[in-house]
Amino acid sequence: MGLPELLKYFYGKTSDDETKQILDWMKDPENEPEVRGVLGSIWTRADIGLKGEKPDFEGLLQTLHRKMNSGGNRPVLSLKSAYQTFSRIAAVLIIPLLLLTVYLYRNNNSEKNAQEAVVVQQEIYTKPGTRSKITLADGTLVWLHDGTTLRYPAQFEKDQRRVFVDGEAYFEVVSDPSRPFVVGNSMATTVVTGTRFNLNAYSSDRFFEATLIEGKIHVRDGQDDHRLEPGQQMQFDVEAGKVSRLDVNPYLSMAWINGKLIMQDEPFSIAVRKISRWYNVKIVIDDPELKNYFLTATIENEKPEQTMKLISMALPVDFTVTERKTEAGTERVFRLTKR
């Protein structure tokens, strides 16, 4: 018995025999270590929301007693056994009450309502220097750049498809106008119906960039709503409070999928942020005047020092390299000055 079987039970998709097997398994003291592990996994990986008003737990307990005394042909969860088992497993009573509530909701409501009672969130993090690709439940394809976090549900809700991204990701969204695809981020929210687009949105950079390749999207930045056409890019510099809309070659924004960082007439301050993350190094602009420059460059297999030398050939920039100790290890620091 494991996580898939318990989730199937929570969704109300188990047969009478499967339900009895699951409840007997959970009540057997010999299975306590395994039960503890599975419930711990659910507890740490799931966001469980009960639809409607807050459950009346006292009423639920009374209802359970009536079900037990009625001798119905469906197995029910013994309150005494459940309490004894789960009180040993959980430090609080939320898990047994949750199991009880989901059980009663499942038996007193349609399967549709029971499925809405549990929302399991998955999370993927791509380590620096790596890239990954994932297919979501609706068939949407997502490529994740390094240092990116993606949170998404195992199954999307009926009225919308919502995910969360912190980092850079390229999306090919399956069209479904009745269920908009929503990408949440701490800086802005992107709403989609079916399209191809790239998001560069690392919260630590305080910089948000959305590039539309095909289809339609609109980006909500606080109270403002920015609608993009294919070939347009919206940049939001959080620290400067500046929003820009640019006409670009949209395919350059997704070149990172093939191991290239391509910039065309990129404001130098923004280019430095992208290069810093590309190499996982710290770059400091010591001379504010450098922020007035623009950079055009293609980076593929060059080392950081090689890239800095190429930049110094294209712009009046000098650089120095130092190393410093951090909690995560040794960090390389490039300092840029105007020549």
C-alpha positions as CSV (number, residue, x, y, z in Angstrom):
1,M,0.0,0.0,0.0
2,G,1.4,3.4,-0.9
3,L,0.7,7.0,-1.8
4,P,-1.1,6.3,-5.1
5,E,-3.6,4.0,-3.4
6,L,-4.3,6.5,-0.6
7,L,-4.8,9.4,-3.0
8,K,-7.2,7.2,-5.1
9,Y,-9.1,6.7,-1.8
10,F,-9.1,10.4,-1.0
11,Y,-10.4,11.1,-4.5
12,G,-13.3,8.7,-3.9
13,K,-12.3,6.4,-6.7
14,T,-11.8,3.1,-4.7
15,S,-14.2,0.2,-4.9
16,D,-15.8,-1.3,-1.7
17,D,-13.2,-4.0,-1.6
18,E,-10.3,-1.5,-2.1
19,T,-11.7,0.8,0.6
20,K,-11.9,-2.1,3.0
21,Q,-8.3,-3.1,2.2
22,I,-7.0,0.5,2.7
23,L,-8.8,1.0,6.0
24,D,-7.8,-2.4,7.4
25,W,-4.2,-1.6,6.3
26,M,-4.2,1.7,8.1
27,K,-5.6,0.2,11.3
28,D,-3.1,-2.7,11.5
29,P,-0.4,-1.8,14.1
30,E,2.2,-3.8,12.2
31,N,1.8,-1.3,9.3
32,E,2.4,1.7,11.4
33,P,5.9,2.6,10.1
34,E,4.7,2.4,6.5
35,V,1.5,4.3,7.3
36,R,3.6,7.0,9.0
37,G,5.8,7.3,5.9
38,V,2.9,7.6,3.4
39,L,0.9,10.1,5.5
40,G,4.1,12.1,6.1
41,S,4.6,12.3,2.3
42,I,1.0,13.5,1.9
43,W,1.4,16.0,4.7
44,T,4.6,17.6,3.2
45,R,3.6,17.4,-0.5
46,A,-0.1,18.2,-0.5
47,D,-2.3,21.2,-0.2
48,I,-5.6,19.9,1.0
49,G,-8.6,22.2,0.8
50,L,-12.1,21.4,1.8
51,K,-14.7,23.1,-0.3
52,G,-17.6,25.0,1.2
53,E,-17.9,26.2,4.8
54,K,-15.7,25.0,7.6
55,P,-16.7,21.4,8.5
56,D,-18.7,20.8,11.7
57,F,-16.4,18.2,13.3
58,E,-18.8,17.5,16.2
59,G,-21.6,16.9,13.7
60,L,-19.3,14.7,11.7
61,L,-18.4,12.6,14.7
62,Q,-22.1,12.1,15.4
63,T,-22.8,11.2,11.8
64,L,-20.0,8.6,12.0
65,H,-21.5,7.0,15.1
66,R,-24.9,6.7,13.3
67,K,-23.2,5.1,10.3
68,M,-21.4,2.6,12.5
69,N,-24.6,1.7,14.3
70,S,-26.6,1.4,11.1
71,G,-24.5,-1.6,10.0
72,G,-24.3,-0.3,6.4
73,N,-22.7,-2.5,3.8
74,R,-19.9,0.0,3.1
75,P,-16.9,-0.2,5.4
76,V,-16.5,2.8,7.8
77,L,-13.5,4.1,9.7
78,S,-13.7,3.1,13.3
79,L,-13.3,6.2,15.4
80,K,-11.5,4.4,18.2
81,S,-9.1,2.6,15.9
82,A,-8.5,5.8,13.8
83,Y,-7.8,7.8,16.9
84,Q,-5.4,5.2,18.4
85,T,-3.6,4.7,15.1
86,F,-3.2,8.3,14.0
87,S,-2.6,9.8,17.4
88,R,0.6,7.7,17.3
89,I,1.4,8.9,13.8
90,A,0.6,12.6,14.0
91,A,1.6,15.1,16.6
92,V,-1.8,16.8,16.2
93,L,-5.3,15.6,15.4
94,I,-5.6,17.2,12.0
95,I,-4.7,14.0,10.0
96,P,-7.4,11.7,11.6
97,L,-10.0,14.5,11.4
98,L,-9.0,15.2,7.8
99,L,-9.3,11.5,6.9
100,L,-12.7,11.3,8.6
101,T,-13.9,14.5,6.9
102,V,-12.8,13.3,3.4
103,Y,-14.5,9.9,4.1
104,L,-17.8,11.5,5.1
105,Y,-17.7,14.1,2.2
106,R,-17.1,11.2,-0.2
107,N,-20.1,9.3,1.1
108,N,-22.5,12.2,1.4
109,N,-21.6,14.0,-1.9
110,S,-21.1,13.1,-5.5
111,E,-17.7,11.9,-6.7
112,K,-17.2,15.3,-8.4
113,N,-17.3,17.1,-5.1
114,A,-15.0,14.6,-3.5
115,Q,-12.4,15.0,-6.2
116,E,-12.4,18.8,-5.4
117,A,-11.6,18.0,-1.7
118,V,-7.9,17.1,-2.4
119,V,-5.4,19.1,-4.4
120,V,-2.0,17.6,-4.6
121,Q,0.8,20.1,-5.5
122,Q,4.0,18.8,-7.2
123,E,7.2,20.8,-7.2
124,I,10.3,20.7,-9.4
125,Y,13.5,22.6,-8.9
126,T,16.3,22.6,-11.5
127,K,19.7,23.0,-10.0
128,P,22.1,25.6,-11.4
129,G,23.7,24.4,-14.6
130,T,20.8,22.1,-15.5
131,R,17.7,22.2,-17.6
132,S,14.6,20.0,-17.5
133,K,11.4,19.4,-19.4
134,I,8.0,18.3,-18.1
135,T,4.5,17.6,-19.5
136,L,1.6,18.8,-17.3
137,A,-1.7,17.0,-16.9
138,D,-3.4,18.9,-19.7
139,G,-0.6,18.2,-22.2
140,T,1.1,21.6,-21.8
141,L,4.9,21.4,-22.2
142,V,7.3,23.3,-19.9
143,W,11.0,23.7,-20.2
144,L,12.8,24.9,-17.0
145,H,16.0,26.8,-17.0
146,D,18.6,26.3,-14.2
147,G,17.7,27.6,-10.7
148,T,14.0,27.5,-11.5
149,T,11.1,26.3,-9.3
150,L,7.8,25.1,-10.8
151,R,4.8,24.2,-8.7
152,Y,1.8,22.6,-10.4
153,P,-1.2,20.4,-9.4
154,A,-1.3,16.7,-10.3
155,Q,-4.8,17.5,-11.8
156,F,-6.0,20.9,-12.9
157,E,-9.2,22.4,-11.6
158,K,-12.3,22.5,-13.8
159,D,-12.4,26.3,-14.3
160,Q,-8.7,27.1,-14.6
161,R,-5.2,25.8,-14.9
162,R,-2.8,27.4,-12.4
163,V,0.9,26.9,-11.9
164,F,3.6,28.9,-10.1
165,V,7.1,29.7,-11.5
166,D,10.1,31.4,-9.9
167,G,12.8,31.4,-12.5
168,E,12.9,31.1,-16.3
169,A,10.5,28.8,-18.2
170,Y,9.3,28.3,-21.8
171,F,5.7,27.2,-22.2
172,E,3.8,25.5,-25.0
173,V,0.3,25.7,-23.6
174,V,-2.5,23.4,-24.9
175,S,-5.4,25.7,-26.0
176,D,-8.5,25.6,-23.8
177,P,-10.4,28.9,-23.8
178,S,-12.8,27.7,-21.2
179,R,-9.9,27.1,-18.8
180,P,-7.3,29.9,-18.9
181,F,-3.8,28.9,-18.0
182,V,-2.4,31.1,-15.2
183,V,1.2,31.4,-14.3
184,G,1.7,32.9,-10.9
185,N,4.9,34.7,-9.8
186,S,5.7,37.0,-6.9
187,M,6.2,40.0,-9.3
188,A,3.4,39.5,-11.9
189,T,0.7,37.0,-13.1
190,T,0.5,35.8,-16.7
191,V,-2.9,34.7,-18.1
192,V,-3.0,32.5,-21.2
193,T,-5.5,30.6,-23.3
194,G,-3.2,28.7,-25.6
195,T,0.2,29.9,-26.8
196,R,4.0,29.7,-26.8
197,F,5.9,32.1,-24.6
198,N,9.0,32.5,-22.4
199,L,9.1,33.9,-18.9
200,N,12.3,35.1,-17.2
201,A,11.1,35.8,-13.7
202,Y,13.6,35.1,-10.9
203,S,12.2,36.8,-7.8
204,S,15.7,37.3,-6.4
205,D,16.6,39.4,-9.5
206,R,13.6,41.7,-9.0
207,F,13.1,41.6,-12.8
208,F,10.3,40.1,-14.8
209,E,10.3,39.5,-18.6
210,A,7.6,37.9,-20.7
211,T,8.1,37.2,-24.4
212,L,5.3,36.1,-26.6
213,I,6.1,33.8,-29.5
214,E,2.7,32.7,-30.6
215,G,-0.9,33.2,-29.4
216,K,-2.2,35.6,-26.7
217,I,-1.2,36.4,-23.2
218,H,-1.8,39.3,-20.8
219,V,0.4,40.1,-17.8
220,R,-1.0,41.6,-14.7
221,D,1.4,43.8,-12.8
222,G,-0.5,45.0,-9.7
223,Q,-3.5,47.0,-11.1
224,D,-2.1,47.2,-14.6
225,D,-2.9,44.7,-17.4
226,H,-0.4,44.4,-20.3
227,R,-1.6,42.5,-23.4
228,L,1.1,41.2,-25.7
229,E,1.1,40.4,-29.4
230,P,3.4,37.8,-30.9
231,G,6.9,39.3,-31.2
232,Q,6.4,41.6,-28.2
233,Q,8.2,41.5,-24.9
234,M,7.2,43.1,-21.6
235,Q,9.9,43.9,-19.1
236,F,9.2,44.9,-15.5
237,D,12.1,46.2,-13.5
238,V,10.8,46.0,-9.9
239,E,13.4,48.1,-8.2
240,A,13.2,50.9,-10.8
241,G,9.4,50.6,-11.0
242,K,9.8,50.7,-14.8
243,V,7.7,48.8,-17.3
244,S,8.8,48.5,-21.0
245,R,7.2,47.0,-24.0
246,L,9.5,46.0,-26.8
247,D,9.3,44.6,-30.3
248,V,11.8,41.7,-30.5
249,N,12.8,38.5,-32.3
250,P,10.8,36.2,-29.8
251,Y,12.8,33.1,-30.7
252,L,15.9,34.6,-29.2
253,S,14.3,34.4,-25.8
254,M,14.0,30.6,-25.9
255,A,17.6,30.0,-27.3
256,W,18.6,28.9,-23.8
257,I,16.8,25.6,-24.4
258,N,19.6,24.8,-26.9
259,G,22.3,26.1,-24.7
260,K,22.6,29.7,-25.9
261,L,22.2,33.0,-24.3
262,I,21.3,35.6,-27.0
263,M,20.9,39.3,-26.3
264,Q,20.2,42.0,-28.8
265,D,20.4,45.7,-27.8
266,E,19.9,44.6,-24.2
267,P,20.2,47.3,-21.5
268,F,23.5,46.6,-19.9
269,S,22.0,46.3,-16.4
270,I,19.6,43.7,-17.6
271,A,22.2,41.9,-19.6
272,V,24.5,41.7,-16.6
273,R,21.7,40.0,-14.6
274,K,21.2,37.4,-17.2
275,I,25.0,36.7,-17.6
276,S,25.4,36.5,-13.8
277,R,22.7,33.8,-13.6
278,W,23.9,32.0,-16.7
279,Y,27.3,31.4,-15.1
280,N,26.1,31.3,-11.5
281,V,28.5,34.1,-10.5
282,K,28.1,37.6,-9.0
283,I,28.6,40.6,-11.2
284,V,28.8,44.1,-9.7
285,I,28.6,47.3,-11.7
286,D,30.8,49.8,-9.9
287,D,30.2,52.6,-12.3
288,P,26.5,53.6,-12.7
289,E,27.3,55.1,-16.1
290,L,27.7,51.6,-17.5
291,K,23.9,51.1,-17.1
292,N,23.4,53.5,-20.0
293,Y,25.0,51.1,-22.5
294,F,23.4,48.4,-24.5
295,L,24.8,44.9,-25.2
296,T,24.4,42.6,-28.2
297,A,26.0,39.2,-27.7
298,T,25.6,35.4,-28.1
299,I,27.0,33.2,-25.4
300,E,27.3,29.5,-25.9
301,N,30.4,27.6,-24.7
302,E,32.6,30.5,-23.5
303,K,33.9,30.6,-19.9
304,P,33.0,33.6,-17.7
305,E,36.4,35.3,-18.2
306,Q,36.1,34.9,-22.0
307,T,32.7,36.5,-22.0
308,M,34.0,39.4,-19.9
309,K,36.9,39.9,-22.3
310,L,34.5,40.0,-25.3
311,I,32.3,42.5,-23.5
312,S,35.4,44.7,-22.7
313,M,36.2,44.6,-26.4
314,A,32.7,45.8,-27.4
315,L,32.2,48.4,-24.6
316,P,34.5,50.6,-22.6
317,V,34.4,48.2,-19.7
318,D,37.2,46.8,-17.5
319,F,36.7,43.9,-15.0
320,T,38.4,42.3,-12.1
321,V,37.8,38.9,-10.6
322,T,37.9,38.0,-6.9
323,E,36.6,35.1,-4.8
324,R,34.8,35.2,-1.4
325,K,33.6,32.6,1.0
326,T,29.8,32.1,1.5
327,E,27.7,29.6,3.4
328,A,27.1,27.8,0.1
329,G,30.8,27.7,-0.7
330,T,33.2,29.9,-2.8
331,E,31.6,32.6,-4.9
332,R,33.3,34.3,-7.8
333,V,32.8,38.1,-8.0
334,F,33.3,40.1,-11.2
335,R,33.5,43.9,-10.7
336,L,32.9,46.1,-13.8
337,T,34.2,49.6,-14.1
338,K,34.1,52.1,-16.9
339,R,37.3,52.4,-18.9
